[in-house]
Amino acid sequence: MHRGRLVIGVSGGSGPVMAVHLLRALRAHTELELHLILSHAAVRTLQLEAPELSLDEVRALADCVHDFRDVAAAPASGSWRCEGMVVIPASMHTCAAIAHSLADNLLVRAADVNLKERRKVIIVPRETPLHLGHLRTLATLAEIGTIIVPPMPAFYARPKTIEDVLQQLSGKVLDLLGIEHQLGMRWSGPEPHDG
Ligand SMILES: Cc1cc2nc3c(=O)[nH]c(=O)nc-3n(C[C@H](O)[C@H](O)[C@H](O)COP(=O)(O)O)c2cc1C
């Protein structure tokens, strides 16, 4: 029996820190073996948006880091068992590629394989505003079975910091994966003094 595995795909949408936060949350709350795939654009966005984090630090958050170009790596096959995949952030390019099985890199191939094997694929798309082509792509992704989790702040939790927003998002993804956690805030109705 293998330890459960999860693939985390990071593409070049804004906000690779969302993936960093999620990897840390998964590490803290599960025994899952974490398999990371970073697109070339994700490496670039990390450098530009989070220069305080080295690439090695990010890679160290996973148990295994796969080469984005290596379509022969383990996650490229449906016979390699895993629990599913999270794509965070998912650029519109990667969303479109997954929607149409344009699997010429390992990230898209792994998502395609998880979908054909009927495993959970959670997509955190990042773009705004969205044109009709983006919306059609997201609709196709929903139709083929992905779960779409736009990184929208939960204002009912009254976030004060970016860390608050990231916690809520990681908590939502962990909920969808069925992992117990204490991240973020769960709504339990208004307080009496909230009117
Ligand atoms: C700093 C930065 C931020 C970006 N933000 C987004 C974004 O939010 N959404 C998006 O679809 N593309 C964004 N892009 C463009 C993608 O990185 C680009 O389309 C890339 O080719 C995507 O490749 P990938 O899907 O293989 O990662 C951004 C690029 C940079 C450099």
The ligand as a Tripos MOL2 file, in Angstrom:
@<TRIPOS>MOLECULE
LIG
   31    33     1     0     0
SMALL
NO_CHARGES

@<TRIPOS>ATOM
      1 C1          3.5600   38.2640  -12.8890 C.3       1 LIG1
      2 C2          2.6570   37.5370  -13.8340 C.ar      1 LIG1
      3 C3          1.3280   37.3760  -13.5000 C.ar      1 LIG1
      4 C4          0.4680   36.6870  -14.3540 C.ar      1 LIG1
      5 N1         -0.8230   36.5250  -13.9720 N.ar      1 LIG1
      6 C5         -1.6610   35.7830  -14.7450 C.ar      1 LIG1
      7 C6         -2.9900   35.5030  -14.2850 C.ar      1 LIG1
      8 O1         -3.4260   35.8980  -13.2150 O.2       1 LIG1
      9 N2         -3.7600   34.7300  -15.0890 N.ar      1 LIG1
     10 C7         -3.3240   34.2210  -16.2840 C.ar      1 LIG1
     11 O2         -4.0830   33.5060  -16.9380 O.2       1 LIG1
     12 N3         -2.0620   34.4850  -16.7310 N.ar      1 LIG1
     13 C8         -1.2250   35.2400  -15.9930 C.ar      1 LIG1
     14 N4          0.0630   35.4710  -16.4200 N.ar      1 LIG1
     15 C9          0.4640   34.9950  -17.7430 C.3       1 LIG1
     16 C10         0.8580   33.5250  -17.7420 C.3       1 LIG1
     17 O3          1.9540   33.3120  -16.8850 O.3       1 LIG1
     18 C11         1.1960   33.0980  -19.1930 C.3       1 LIG1
     19 O4          0.0240   33.0890  -19.9790 O.3       1 LIG1
     20 C12         1.8780   31.7530  -19.2530 C.3       1 LIG1
     21 O5          2.1490   31.4440  -20.6090 O.3       1 LIG1
     22 C13         1.0500   30.6480  -18.6490 C.3       1 LIG1
     23 O6          1.7360   29.4380  -18.8260 O.3       1 LIG1
     24 P1          1.3710   28.1460  -17.9480 P.3       1 LIG1
     25 O7         -0.1050   28.0090  -18.0360 O.co2     1 LIG1
     26 O8          2.0890   27.0190  -18.6440 O.co2     1 LIG1
     27 O9          1.8950   28.3770  -16.5810 O.co2     1 LIG1
     28 C14         0.9470   36.1770  -15.5850 C.ar      1 LIG1
     29 C15         2.2910   36.3390  -15.9100 C.ar      1 LIG1
     30 C16         3.1320   37.0180  -15.0530 C.ar      1 LIG1
     31 C17         4.5790   37.1770  -15.4380 C.3       1 LIG1
@<TRIPOS>BOND
     1     1     2 1
     2     2     3 ar
     3     2    30 ar
     4     3     4 ar
     5     4     5 ar
     6     4    28 ar
     7     5     6 ar
     8     6     7 ar
     9     6    13 1
    10     7     8 2
    11     7     9 ar
    12     9    10 ar
    13    10    11 2
    14    10    12 ar
    15    12    13 ar
    16    13    14 ar
    17    14    15 1
    18    14    28 ar
    19    15    16 1
    20    16    17 1
    21    16    18 1
    22    18    19 1
    23    18    20 1
    24    20    21 1
    25    20    22 1
    26    22    23 1
    27    23    24 1
    28    24    25 2
    29    24    26 1
    30    24    27 1
    31    28    29 ar
    32    29    30 ar
    33    30    31 1
@<TRIPOS>SUBSTRUCTURE
     1 LIG1         1 GROUP 0 **** ****
